[in-house]
Amino acid sequence: MGHARVVRNVVLMSTTGATADPLAALGSLPGVAESVESVRKAVDRVYGHRVMRRRSNEITSEAALRGARGSAALSGSDWALEEVRRRTDFSGDEDARVVGAALRLTAEAGQLLSIWRQSPLRVLARLHLVAAATDRDEVGRPRQAGEPVDEPLIELPLPGADEAHGRLEGLAELVVAGSSAPALVTAAVVHGELLALRPFSSHNGLVARTAERIVLVGSGLDPKSVCPAEVGHAELGRAAYLAALDGYVSGTPEGMAAWIAHCGRAVELGVRESTAVCEALQRGAA
């Protein structure tokens, strides 16, 4: 099976065909192996930092805060880190609610790691419930036909509810089946597919980035959750994020490889952020 067909099968979340592990085929796309290796080396460096050996809990907490800030920024609520750190009430205006949702999701992610591989749909529903923090009927379940989606920063054509349901189930089947693909590849596909589908009525971007975090942590690549990709996605900027997502949605080998590489750069920038925190703690400056 050629790369283009493999990629399209992954995008459509078809679990039939010549390969039982379509995600693994993405690892052989041009440039992906290099991205995977670069991420692995970066992660190894921060885990080898002397501060990580003694104060990893502090690095994890700071990475969670900074990751939530970055994810909220990509959803249009770009607060300074100190503002996020200072605030206690996130129920005010829309920006405050988005930041609050991002913080809740980051806190919730660690509680869902053991469930993800067995029931990713249950985890995604829980994430949406936590993000939305309301008891409206559409919360905590995939959208139904005719229900609107509030995701103004993602302007891609919206798949119909039936297509979204089918592809979401296919994505879940891929996760449950497992893959020999590197964690970065799986995380990028989960992230990209959720953004493309926007399966919930709201907060899809926040949920997609949290799911990426869950894959990276649960896979063992970043077990202490100190490499916040959300920081990197925000630093690379919304325009680059959306351009890379266009590549994912295209289903072409080049587009998929570009999206995976973009996610890899985001992880590396998250590593750089936590390395700077380690250095500050070492100097006694934070």
Backbone bond lengths (Angstrom), bond angles and torsions (degrees), N, CA, C in turn:
res aa  C-N    CA-C-N  psi(-1)  N-CA   C-N-CA  omega(-1)  CA-C   N-CA-C  phi
1 M - - - 1.464 - - 1.528 109.33 -
2 G 1.338 117.74 130.86 1.453 121.33 -178.82 1.508 111.46 -75.09
3 H 1.337 114.55 162.85 1.463 119.26 -177.78 1.517 112.00 -57.09
4 A 1.335 117.16 -44.02 1.461 119.38 -173.90 1.524 110.71 -60.10
5 R 1.345 116.01 -41.66 1.451 118.73 -178.51 1.532 110.78 -70.14
6 V 1.319 116.91 -39.36 1.458 120.11 177.25 1.522 110.07 -59.89
7 V 1.328 116.08 -47.37 1.458 120.42 -179.26 1.517 110.57 -60.39
8 R 1.312 117.08 -44.92 1.453 119.25 -178.74 1.522 111.08 -63.89
9 N 1.324 116.72 -37.54 1.459 119.17 177.32 1.523 111.05 -62.94
10 V 1.320 116.95 -38.65 1.451 119.07 178.22 1.521 110.58 -65.83
11 V 1.321 116.25 -44.86 1.460 119.55 -178.92 1.521 110.94 -61.84
12 L 1.322 116.79 -39.18 1.458 120.67 178.93 1.519 111.94 -82.48
13 M 1.348 115.25 -5.43 1.444 122.39 179.79 1.522 111.97 58.73
14 S 1.328 115.40 40.40 1.457 120.09 173.23 1.520 108.40 -82.84
15 T 1.319 116.88 127.94 1.453 119.50 178.56 1.521 111.58 -102.90
16 T 1.319 115.86 16.48 1.450 119.91 173.67 1.513 108.74 -106.16
17 G 1.313 116.25 170.20 1.458 119.06 176.90 1.498 111.87 122.44
18 A 1.325 115.50 -166.46 1.456 120.47 -170.79 1.516 113.31 -76.55
19 T 1.325 117.31 -17.60 1.449 118.98 -179.34 1.517 110.46 -123.84
20 A 1.339 116.09 136.10 1.457 119.97 178.15 1.516 111.32 -85.17
21 D 1.318 117.53 -4.71 1.464 122.19 -176.98 1.523 109.35 -132.59
22 P 1.339 117.16 69.45 1.468 119.40 -175.14 1.519 113.58 -62.74
23 L 1.342 117.74 -28.45 1.458 119.23 178.96 1.525 111.07 -64.14
24 A 1.339 116.57 -35.86 1.462 119.65 -178.49 1.517 110.91 -62.30
25 A 1.336 116.71 -33.59 1.464 119.49 -179.25 1.526 111.76 -63.48
26 L 1.330 116.42 -28.08 1.465 119.27 179.58 1.522 111.37 -67.72
27 G 1.326 116.68 -24.09 1.459 119.79 179.51 1.511 113.67 -65.70
28 S 1.340 116.30 -18.70 1.466 119.52 -179.84 1.520 113.15 -97.02
29 L 1.335 117.36 4.54 1.463 119.67 176.23 1.532 109.81 -66.28
30 P 1.317 117.59 151.20 1.473 120.73 -177.62 1.525 112.48 -55.29
31 G 1.322 115.74 125.76 1.461 121.77 175.79 1.515 114.89 88.66
32 V 1.332 117.97 -15.13 1.461 119.40 -175.77 1.527 111.26 -69.67
33 A 1.316 117.02 -43.80 1.472 119.52 179.56 1.524 110.59 -58.84
34 E 1.334 117.09 -38.58 1.457 120.80 178.76 1.535 110.67 -65.94
35 S 1.336 116.98 -40.14 1.465 120.31 177.46 1.520 111.05 -63.30
36 V 1.321 115.56 -43.40 1.464 120.71 -179.74 1.527 110.41 -61.30
37 E 1.337 116.76 -44.39 1.460 120.65 -178.59 1.520 111.31 -67.97
38 S 1.324 116.73 -38.99 1.456 120.34 179.39 1.526 110.73 -63.99
39 V 1.342 116.70 -41.26 1.461 120.91 177.75 1.523 110.44 -64.32
40 R 1.317 116.77 -44.58 1.463 120.13 -179.18 1.527 111.02 -59.92
41 K 1.314 117.73 -43.96 1.458 120.29 179.54 1.527 111.52 -64.04
42 A 1.342 115.93 -40.75 1.461 119.76 179.66 1.527 110.72 -63.75
43 V 1.337 115.94 -45.27 1.470 120.04 179.77 1.523 110.53 -62.39
44 D 1.325 116.34 -43.36 1.468 120.12 179.35 1.524 111.48 -59.61
45 R 1.344 116.62 -37.32 1.471 119.66 -178.75 1.522 111.36 -65.34
46 V 1.322 117.38 -45.25 1.470 117.69 -178.13 1.526 110.46 -70.38
47 Y 1.313 117.97 -35.20 1.466 119.58 177.80 1.523 111.59 -68.24
48 G 1.324 116.71 -23.41 1.453 120.53 177.72 1.511 114.72 -85.88
49 H 1.337 116.91 -4.23 1.463 120.46 -179.14 1.525 109.75 -65.21
50 R 1.309 116.83 140.31 1.472 119.94 -175.44 1.521 112.57 -62.03
51 V 1.338 117.64 -32.79 1.463 120.42 178.64 1.525 111.04 -65.42
52 M 1.342 116.99 -34.77 1.462 120.16 179.02 1.522 111.39 -61.54
53 R 1.287 117.70 -30.90 1.462 120.19 -177.73 1.528 112.01 -72.19
54 R 1.324 116.63 -22.69 1.462 119.91 -175.63 1.524 113.94 -113.27
55 R 1.334 116.69 -25.85 1.470 119.23 -170.83 1.529 111.46 -136.14
56 S 1.329 115.43 37.74 1.461 118.62 -174.80 1.531 112.29 -63.47
57 N 1.328 118.13 -31.50 1.462 119.62 179.58 1.531 111.56 -61.95
58 E 1.320 116.34 -37.08 1.460 119.95 177.81 1.529 111.10 -67.76
59 I 1.325 116.37 -38.76 1.470 120.06 178.71 1.526 109.49 -66.22
60 T 1.334 116.81 -41.40 1.459 120.83 178.67 1.527 110.76 -60.99
61 S 1.318 117.60 -45.09 1.465 121.18 -179.46 1.523 111.33 -63.59
62 E 1.321 116.12 -42.36 1.465 119.89 -179.93 1.522 110.94 -68.42
63 A 1.332 116.72 -38.07 1.470 120.33 177.87 1.526 110.43 -63.97
64 A 1.325 116.84 -37.88 1.469 120.48 178.34 1.523 110.92 -62.82
65 L 1.320 115.93 -44.80 1.462 120.47 -179.80 1.529 110.61 -63.25
66 R 1.320 115.98 -47.11 1.462 120.08 -177.68 1.525 111.82 -69.74
67 G 1.330 116.20 -34.58 1.458 119.40 176.46 1.515 111.65 -65.34
68 A 1.328 116.73 -42.86 1.465 120.25 178.11 1.521 110.70 -62.53
69 R 1.330 116.63 -42.33 1.468 119.79 177.67 1.518 111.05 -59.14
70 G 1.350 116.21 -43.93 1.461 120.40 -179.67 1.518 112.72 -64.73
71 S 1.325 116.62 -41.95 1.460 119.68 179.79 1.522 111.06 -65.28
72 A 1.329 116.63 -41.69 1.463 120.08 177.54 1.526 111.00 -62.45
73 A 1.340 116.27 -39.08 1.466 119.90 179.02 1.520 111.11 -60.03
74 L 1.340 116.95 -40.70 1.460 120.07 179.11 1.521 111.82 -68.56
75 S 1.321 116.47 -21.86 1.467 120.27 175.93 1.525 111.92 -92.92
76 G 1.329 116.08 12.33 1.458 120.22 171.88 1.516 116.17 99.05
77 S 1.344 117.39 0.70 1.467 120.40 -179.59 1.520 108.87 -115.47
78 D 1.313 115.77 84.46 1.460 122.13 -170.30 1.521 110.50 -95.84
79 W 1.315 115.59 84.61 1.455 121.46 179.05 1.521 110.26 -92.11
80 A 1.330 115.12 151.42 1.454 119.92 171.21 1.526 109.21 -65.78
81 L 1.323 115.30 149.22 1.464 119.79 -178.40 1.524 111.71 -57.13
82 E 1.326 117.58 -41.78 1.456 119.95 -177.91 1.524 111.70 -66.68
83 E 1.323 116.78 -29.73 1.465 119.47 175.78 1.532 110.33 -67.31
84 V 1.330 116.80 -42.43 1.468 120.98 176.89 1.524 109.85 -61.54
85 R 1.319 115.07 -42.09 1.464 120.10 -178.08 1.543 111.81 -66.98
86 R 1.318 115.58 -35.46 1.461 120.87 -173.43 1.522 112.59 -79.53
87 R 1.330 116.92 -35.41 1.459 120.68 -170.28 1.518 112.22 -72.72
88 T 1.309 115.52 147.11 1.470 121.07 174.14 1.524 111.51 -120.76
89 D 1.332 116.75 -19.67 1.459 120.38 -179.13 1.528 108.99 -108.83
90 F 1.327 115.50 117.89 1.463 120.22 -179.44 1.529 111.18 -117.43
91 S 1.323 116.25 28.53 1.462 120.28 -177.22 1.522 112.94 -107.51
92 G 1.327 115.85 7.30 1.461 119.36 -174.39 1.514 113.71 -78.37
93 D 1.337 116.54 -108.52 1.459 119.85 -177.91 1.531 111.07 -81.55
94 E 1.322 115.31 -179.36 1.468 119.88 -175.10 1.524 111.79 -62.34
95 D 1.330 117.87 -40.84 1.461 120.20 178.41 1.524 111.27 -58.93
96 A 1.320 115.98 -44.44 1.460 120.28 179.63 1.521 110.91 -62.14
97 R 1.321 117.04 -39.69 1.468 120.40 -179.23 1.529 111.16 -66.91
98 V 1.326 116.58 -37.10 1.475 119.79 178.69 1.526 110.28 -66.66
99 V 1.326 116.67 -44.51 1.465 119.81 178.51 1.521 110.25 -62.81
100 G 1.322 116.43 -42.07 1.457 119.98 177.59 1.517 112.07 -60.98
101 A 1.324 116.43 -41.32 1.468 120.41 178.23 1.523 110.84 -62.23
102 A 1.330 116.69 -42.85 1.468 120.60 179.47 1.524 111.10 -62.60
103 L 1.322 117.02 -41.04 1.465 120.55 178.46 1.526 111.44 -65.50
104 R 1.322 117.05 -41.62 1.468 120.14 179.15 1.530 110.72 -64.12
105 L 1.319 116.64 -41.18 1.465 120.25 -179.51 1.518 111.31 -64.21
106 T 1.311 116.31 -41.83 1.465 119.60 179.38 1.523 110.61 -61.84
107 A 1.331 116.15 -40.86 1.460 120.00 178.41 1.524 111.50 -67.45
108 E 1.332 116.19 -37.28 1.462 120.68 -176.65 1.524 112.60 -73.64
109 A 1.325 117.24 -30.25 1.465 121.22 -173.04 1.525 112.23 -54.59
110 G 1.312 116.56 -42.13 1.457 120.08 -177.57 1.514 113.53 -65.27
111 Q 1.334 116.69 -22.77 1.458 120.60 -179.81 1.527 112.50 -82.49
112 L 1.320 116.70 -9.97 1.466 120.70 -171.60 1.523 113.88 -111.08
113 L 1.335 116.75 2.58 1.463 120.10 -174.63 1.523 112.10 -60.01
114 S 1.330 117.06 -41.45 1.461 119.98 -175.57 1.526 112.09 -73.17
115 I 1.324 116.75 -20.49 1.469 120.61 -178.11 1.527 111.67 -88.01
116 W 1.326 117.06 -27.16 1.461 121.97 -170.46 1.521 112.90 -54.44
117 R 1.318 118.31 -49.31 1.460 120.32 -174.79 1.534 112.37 -69.46
118 Q 1.327 117.47 -24.70 1.458 120.36 178.99 1.527 112.92 -90.24
119 S 1.323 116.60 -34.75 1.465 119.92 -173.78 1.524 111.20 -148.93
120 P 1.328 117.44 71.33 1.474 119.08 -179.05 1.521 113.51 -61.22
121 L 1.331 118.54 -31.89 1.464 119.48 179.45 1.525 111.01 -65.81
122 R 1.324 115.88 -37.04 1.466 120.14 176.39 1.524 110.23 -63.61
123 V 1.316 116.69 -41.20 1.459 120.69 179.44 1.520 110.61 -65.10
124 L 1.317 117.55 -45.04 1.462 120.64 -179.06 1.534 110.83 -62.84
125 A 1.321 116.27 -40.86 1.460 119.41 177.42 1.527 110.78 -62.46
126 R 1.310 116.06 -41.46 1.463 120.36 178.43 1.530 110.77 -63.78
127 L 1.316 116.62 -42.73 1.464 120.16 179.00 1.521 111.10 -60.36
128 H 1.326 116.98 -41.83 1.462 118.83 179.55 1.527 110.72 -66.43
129 L 1.325 116.69 -39.22 1.455 120.49 178.12 1.525 110.69 -61.12
130 V 1.327 116.36 -44.06 1.469 121.57 -179.81 1.525 110.60 -65.70
131 A 1.323 116.54 -42.05 1.468 120.32 -178.75 1.520 111.70 -66.40
132 A 1.332 116.47 -46.19 1.467 120.43 -175.19 1.525 112.09 -72.96
133 A 1.332 116.32 -36.40 1.480 121.65 176.14 1.525 112.62 52.96
134 T 1.335 116.12 38.91 1.467 120.93 173.36 1.525 107.65 -136.39
135 D 1.310 115.42 170.76 1.470 119.40 179.38 1.525 111.95 -107.87
136 R 1.327 116.83 22.96 1.462 118.89 178.42 1.528 110.36 -64.96
137 D 1.308 116.06 154.79 1.464 121.77 -173.18 1.520 113.01 -60.39
138 E 1.336 116.69 -34.10 1.468 119.33 -174.40 1.525 113.50 -82.17
139 V 1.308 117.87 -1.93 1.461 121.58 -176.32 1.532 110.59 -84.45
140 G 1.334 115.58 135.77 1.460 120.17 175.74 1.515 114.09 82.52
141 R 1.320 117.40 15.31 1.465 120.95 175.21 1.521 108.72 -149.34
142 P 1.355 117.43 156.05 1.461 118.98 176.82 1.527 111.23 -62.51
143 R 1.311 115.13 149.29 1.465 120.52 -178.74 1.535 111.29 -64.13
144 Q 1.308 114.65 153.12 1.454 121.79 177.72 1.522 109.67 -105.39
145 A 1.315 116.21 166.09 1.467 121.25 -178.69 1.520 110.10 -54.81
146 G 1.326 114.92 132.09 1.452 120.81 176.95 1.511 114.98 89.10
147 E 1.338 118.02 -12.11 1.455 120.07 179.37 1.524 109.81 -79.70
148 P 1.322 117.33 133.22 1.467 119.81 -178.47 1.526 111.34 -74.01
149 V 1.326 115.16 160.96 1.465 121.72 177.32 1.521 108.24 -120.85
150 D 1.312 116.06 125.92 1.463 121.78 178.45 1.530 108.12 -97.10
151 E 1.309 116.04 89.25 1.472 121.77 178.49 1.526 107.54 -147.01
152 P 1.339 117.40 68.31 1.466 120.82 -168.32 1.516 114.61 -65.70
153 L 1.329 119.13 -21.89 1.465 119.85 -175.62 1.522 112.86 -84.53
154 I 1.322 117.59 -12.45 1.465 121.53 175.64 1.515 107.14 -105.95
155 E 1.332 116.50 110.61 1.463 120.65 -171.67 1.524 112.67 -104.52
156 L 1.310 118.29 12.92 1.458 121.04 177.67 1.522 110.10 -66.68
157 P 1.341 116.71 154.64 1.470 118.85 173.92 1.524 110.47 -54.47
158 L 1.318 115.88 138.78 1.465 121.10 -175.78 1.527 109.73 -92.43
159 P 1.329 118.02 120.23 1.468 119.19 176.01 1.528 110.77 -61.39
160 G 1.325 116.14 149.20 1.452 120.00 175.89 1.519 111.19 -63.99
161 A 1.319 116.05 162.94 1.465 120.28 -176.04 1.523 111.92 -60.44
162 D 1.332 117.94 -41.24 1.465 120.49 -179.35 1.524 111.07 -63.45
163 E 1.334 116.27 -44.42 1.464 119.53 178.21 1.532 110.76 -63.71
164 A 1.317 115.57 -42.63 1.465 119.39 179.58 1.525 110.65 -61.31
165 H 1.319 117.39 -42.80 1.463 120.61 179.46 1.525 110.35 -61.91
166 G 1.330 116.28 -46.50 1.462 120.05 -177.92 1.513 112.28 -62.65
167 R 1.309 116.04 -44.49 1.464 119.45 -179.36 1.525 111.60 -70.26
168 L 1.327 116.61 -34.46 1.462 119.91 177.19 1.533 109.95 -64.19
169 E 1.318 116.56 -42.23 1.469 120.08 177.41 1.525 110.40 -64.82
170 G 1.326 116.97 -38.71 1.457 119.95 177.48 1.513 112.39 -64.53
171 L 1.329 115.95 -40.04 1.461 120.45 176.46 1.526 110.15 -61.33
172 A 1.325 116.15 -43.86 1.458 120.19 178.83 1.529 110.85 -61.57
173 E 1.322 117.38 -40.01 1.463 120.81 178.86 1.527 110.88 -62.32
174 L 1.314 116.42 -40.07 1.468 119.69 178.08 1.528 110.96 -63.60
175 V 1.317 116.63 -41.80 1.468 120.45 -179.84 1.525 110.31 -64.77
176 V 1.320 116.93 -46.78 1.462 120.98 -177.93 1.524 111.02 -65.62
177 A 1.334 116.94 -38.97 1.467 120.64 -179.67 1.517 111.57 -65.72
178 G 1.332 116.63 -27.89 1.457 120.36 -177.27 1.522 110.92 81.08
179 S 1.303 115.30 164.29 1.456 120.59 -176.26 1.517 109.79 -153.50
180 S 1.312 115.30 151.96 1.458 119.89 172.72 1.526 111.37 -85.84
181 A 1.330 116.43 1.45 1.461 120.37 179.22 1.521 110.57 -63.78
182 P 1.327 117.94 147.38 1.466 119.93 174.65 1.527 111.12 -58.94
183 A 1.322 115.38 152.88 1.467 120.51 -178.45 1.523 111.75 -56.01
184 L 1.320 117.29 -38.53 1.459 120.17 -179.50 1.519 110.79 -59.36
185 V 1.327 117.73 -41.90 1.465 121.41 -179.27 1.525 110.35 -64.39
186 T 1.321 116.60 -48.83 1.464 119.93 -179.77 1.520 110.78 -61.80
187 A 1.320 117.42 -44.36 1.462 121.04 -179.58 1.524 111.11 -61.92
188 A 1.330 116.62 -41.22 1.465 120.43 -179.34 1.529 111.23 -66.05
189 V 1.318 117.22 -39.83 1.467 120.18 179.47 1.526 110.75 -68.03
190 V 1.315 117.73 -43.82 1.464 120.79 177.52 1.528 110.04 -59.40
191 H 1.316 116.19 -47.52 1.468 122.14 179.67 1.527 110.84 -60.78
192 G 1.329 115.85 -51.66 1.461 120.28 -176.79 1.518 112.77 -64.20
193 E 1.321 116.70 -41.54 1.463 119.83 -178.35 1.522 111.33 -65.68
194 L 1.317 117.16 -40.72 1.462 119.54 179.26 1.526 111.42 -66.39
195 L 1.325 117.32 -37.13 1.466 119.49 175.81 1.521 111.25 -67.03
196 A 1.330 116.13 -40.21 1.461 119.74 -179.46 1.528 111.12 -66.32
197 L 1.329 117.15 -39.80 1.466 121.38 -175.82 1.520 112.73 -81.02
198 R 1.366 115.87 -36.00 1.464 119.67 -170.88 1.538 109.79 43.42
199 P 1.340 115.98 64.62 1.468 119.73 -171.29 1.520 114.78 -72.42
200 F 1.336 117.23 -14.80 1.460 120.12 -178.03 1.530 110.48 -108.20
201 S 1.300 115.55 167.64 1.463 120.19 -176.14 1.528 112.64 -74.08
202 S 1.339 116.49 -15.59 1.471 120.91 -177.92 1.525 108.93 -162.56
203 H 1.341 116.21 170.48 1.468 123.14 170.96 1.535 114.22 59.14
204 N 1.321 117.47 24.38 1.459 119.29 -177.14 1.525 112.82 -65.70
205 G 1.324 116.86 -38.00 1.461 119.60 179.40 1.519 111.36 -63.80
206 L 1.327 116.57 -45.93 1.463 120.50 178.50 1.525 111.03 -61.18
207 V 1.334 116.69 -42.34 1.462 120.79 -179.95 1.527 110.58 -66.24
208 A 1.327 117.10 -41.97 1.472 120.72 -179.01 1.521 111.25 -61.85
209 R 1.328 116.90 -42.96 1.465 119.79 -179.10 1.530 111.49 -71.02
210 T 1.328 116.97 -31.80 1.459 119.73 175.36 1.527 110.27 -68.55
211 A 1.317 117.03 -39.41 1.469 120.40 177.62 1.524 110.67 -63.36
212 E 1.331 116.97 -38.95 1.462 119.52 175.30 1.527 110.18 -59.28
213 R 1.321 116.75 -44.03 1.467 120.99 178.59 1.529 110.36 -60.28
214 I 1.322 117.51 -44.19 1.459 121.25 -179.30 1.525 110.90 -59.42
215 V 1.332 117.31 -42.09 1.468 120.28 178.98 1.525 110.59 -65.14
216 L 1.317 117.64 -45.14 1.462 120.54 -177.49 1.524 111.45 -64.45
217 V 1.322 116.74 -38.37 1.466 120.39 179.76 1.525 110.41 -76.11
218 G 1.333 116.92 -49.39 1.450 121.30 -175.68 1.511 113.88 -65.85
219 S 1.324 116.89 -25.04 1.469 121.18 -179.98 1.520 112.27 -73.66
220 G 1.328 116.01 -16.60 1.459 120.04 -174.85 1.508 113.70 94.35
221 L 1.339 118.30 -4.94 1.466 119.76 177.34 1.525 110.25 -65.37
222 D 1.322 116.24 -42.17 1.464 121.98 -177.46 1.529 109.32 -133.96
223 P 1.339 117.95 65.71 1.464 121.04 -169.94 1.524 114.48 -62.77
224 K 1.319 118.63 -26.47 1.468 121.63 179.64 1.530 112.24 -93.82
225 S 1.331 116.70 2.82 1.465 122.14 177.92 1.526 111.77 54.31
226 V 1.342 114.67 55.61 1.460 119.72 -179.98 1.533 112.28 -115.82
227 C 1.331 117.09 10.56 1.471 121.06 -177.83 1.527 108.86 -122.38
228 P 1.325 118.41 71.69 1.465 121.50 -170.76 1.532 113.03 -70.87
229 A 1.317 115.18 102.00 1.469 119.58 179.54 1.524 111.21 -60.17
230 E 1.341 116.95 -29.17 1.462 119.74 -178.59 1.530 111.16 -59.22
231 V 1.337 116.33 -34.67 1.466 120.59 176.50 1.524 109.62 -60.76
232 G 1.323 115.30 -45.87 1.460 119.85 -178.93 1.512 112.83 -66.80
233 H 1.331 116.89 -41.91 1.469 119.67 178.33 1.524 110.29 -59.40
234 A 1.324 116.03 -41.82 1.469 119.31 179.39 1.521 110.99 -67.34
235 E 1.329 116.62 -40.49 1.461 119.72 -178.67 1.531 111.65 -67.01
236 L 1.312 116.83 -37.35 1.460 120.11 177.86 1.522 111.56 -68.38
237 G 1.316 116.73 -24.17 1.463 121.19 172.38 1.518 113.60 99.43
238 R 1.337 114.07 153.57 1.462 119.49 -176.23 1.522 112.15 -66.31
239 A 1.338 117.53 -36.00 1.467 119.20 -179.03 1.526 110.80 -62.97
240 A 1.333 116.58 -44.48 1.473 119.95 179.16 1.524 110.61 -67.41
241 Y 1.319 116.40 -36.57 1.468 122.17 178.40 1.532 110.05 -60.12
242 L 1.325 115.88 -49.08 1.461 120.37 -177.81 1.529 111.43 -69.53
243 A 1.333 116.84 -35.74 1.467 119.70 177.57 1.523 110.62 -64.88
244 A 1.335 116.59 -42.82 1.464 120.11 178.30 1.527 110.47 -65.21
245 L 1.330 116.81 -38.62 1.458 120.39 177.75 1.528 111.31 -63.01
246 D 1.322 116.77 -37.07 1.466 119.71 174.57 1.528 110.47 -56.17
247 G 1.334 116.36 -39.14 1.460 120.56 177.79 1.512 111.58 -63.22
248 Y 1.320 116.57 -42.26 1.463 119.78 177.68 1.523 110.60 -60.44
249 V 1.319 116.26 -49.07 1.459 121.01 -175.60 1.533 111.09 -65.38
250 S 1.328 117.07 -27.97 1.469 119.84 179.31 1.524 112.11 -62.41
251 G 1.318 117.48 -28.09 1.454 120.61 -179.57 1.510 115.08 75.00
252 T 1.324 117.32 4.67 1.461 119.72 179.19 1.526 109.84 -82.21
253 P 1.332 117.89 155.82 1.460 119.31 175.79 1.520 112.63 -56.44
254 E 1.334 116.03 -42.62 1.462 119.58 -178.84 1.526 111.07 -64.93
255 G 1.329 116.27 -42.47 1.456 120.16 -179.16 1.512 112.75 -66.80
256 M 1.333 115.64 -42.06 1.468 118.89 178.21 1.520 111.12 -65.06
257 A 1.335 116.13 -43.09 1.469 119.92 179.61 1.519 110.59 -62.25
258 A 1.332 116.88 -38.96 1.462 120.44 179.96 1.526 111.02 -66.02
259 W 1.335 117.58 -38.83 1.457 120.75 178.15 1.531 110.87 -65.77
260 I 1.321 116.63 -44.30 1.466 120.17 179.02 1.524 110.11 -62.38
261 A 1.332 116.42 -42.72 1.468 119.80 178.47 1.520 110.98 -63.47
262 H 1.321 116.96 -38.30 1.468 120.79 178.31 1.528 109.62 -62.29
263 C 1.317 116.72 -44.85 1.472 120.19 178.48 1.530 110.34 -63.67
264 G 1.328 116.87 -36.40 1.459 120.00 177.06 1.514 112.05 -63.67
265 R 1.326 117.02 -43.36 1.466 120.15 177.80 1.525 110.43 -62.52
266 A 1.334 116.37 -36.96 1.462 120.00 179.14 1.528 110.76 -62.79
267 V 1.331 117.03 -42.29 1.464 120.24 177.76 1.528 110.04 -62.68
268 E 1.323 116.49 -43.34 1.467 119.86 -179.32 1.524 111.42 -62.61
269 L 1.323 117.31 -37.23 1.463 119.94 177.28 1.529 110.59 -70.01
270 G 1.332 116.68 -33.03 1.455 119.88 173.13 1.516 111.32 -64.07
271 V 1.336 116.20 -39.60 1.466 121.02 175.19 1.529 109.96 -60.69
272 R 1.317 116.31 -44.58 1.467 120.18 -179.38 1.529 110.59 -60.39
273 E 1.324 116.25 -39.32 1.468 120.67 179.08 1.523 110.87 -62.02
274 S 1.338 116.16 -47.48 1.462 118.98 -178.89 1.522 112.10 -70.86
275 T 1.317 116.97 -30.50 1.464 119.70 174.59 1.525 110.29 -63.06
276 A 1.338 115.66 -39.72 1.469 119.21 178.16 1.531 110.46 -65.88
277 V 1.332 117.41 -35.91 1.460 119.93 175.49 1.517 110.54 -64.46
278 C 1.339 116.25 -42.89 1.463 120.07 177.01 1.537 110.85 -58.20
279 E 1.318 116.43 -44.68 1.462 120.46 -179.38 1.527 111.20 -64.18
280 A 1.338 115.77 -38.93 1.472 118.89 179.01 1.518 111.17 -65.90
281 L 1.333 116.03 -41.77 1.479 119.05 177.36 1.518 110.78 -63.97
282 Q 1.299 116.26 -37.83 1.471 120.42 179.90 1.523 111.31 -64.12
283 R 1.321 116.15 -36.15 1.466 121.25 178.54 1.535 112.03 -80.70
284 G 1.337 115.56 -10.13 1.465 119.06 -176.56 1.498 113.33 78.95
285 A 1.346 114.99 20.25 1.457 118.75 -175.75 1.525 112.65 -98.29
286 A 1.326 117.50 -1.90 1.469 119.19 -179.24 1.522 108.71 -149.14
